Amino acid sequence: MGTNAIFILVIIVYIIFHAPAIILLFLGLKNLKKKPERAKTQLIIAGIYFLIGGGICGTLLNL
């Protein structure tokens, strides 16, 4: 396995870890006009997920 393959693997893992947060972000932005209370909750959860996921992925990248 070369360094390119490892880099691609790390990117795929990063996307998998952050997929729920990205989905919640898009859903929250979509629901902002129709259901603002629910959208705010979704955006807050997405932000927290990004922070936690960034910390986990950040520690994984610093092997």
C-alpha positions in Angstrom: 0.0 0.0 0.0 1.5 3.3 -1.1 1.1 6.7 0.5 -1.6 7.6 -2.1 -3.7 4.6 -1.1 -3.4 5.5 2.6 -4.4 9.1 1.9 -7.4 8.0 0.0 -8.4 5.6 2.8 -8.1 8.4 5.3 -10.3 10.7 3.2 -12.9 7.9 2.9 -13.0 7.3 6.6 -13.2 11.1 7.2 -16.2 11.3 4.9 -17.9 8.3 6.6 -17.4 9.8 10.0 -18.9 13.1 9.0 -21.7 11.9 6.7 -24.4 12.1 9.4 -23.3 15.7 10.3 -23.4 16.7 6.6 -26.8 15.2 6.2 -28.1 17.0 9.3 -26.6 20.2 8.1 -28.4 20.0 4.8 -31.7 18.9 6.4 -31.5 21.8 8.9 -30.9 24.3 6.2 -33.7 22.9 4.2 -36.2 23.0 7.1 -35.2 26.5 8.3 -38.2 28.2 6.7 -40.8 25.6 7.3 -39.9 24.4 10.8 -37.5 26.8 12.4 -37.4 25.2 15.9 -36.6 21.7 14.5 -34.1 23.2 12.1 -32.2 24.9 14.9 -32.0 21.7 16.8 -30.7 19.9 13.7 -28.1 22.6 13.1 -26.9 22.4 16.7 -26.6 18.6 16.6 -24.7 18.9 13.3 -22.3 21.4 14.8 -21.7 19.3 17.8 -21.2 16.2 15.6 -18.6 18.2 13.5 -16.7 19.2 16.7 -16.6 15.7 18.1 -15.9 14.1 14.7 -13.2 16.6 14.1 -11.5 15.7 17.3 -11.7 12.0 16.7 -10.5 12.4 13.1 -7.8 14.8 14.2 -6.4 12.3 16.7 -6.5 9.6 14.0 -4.5 11.7 11.6 -1.8 12.4 14.2 -0.6 8.8 14.3 
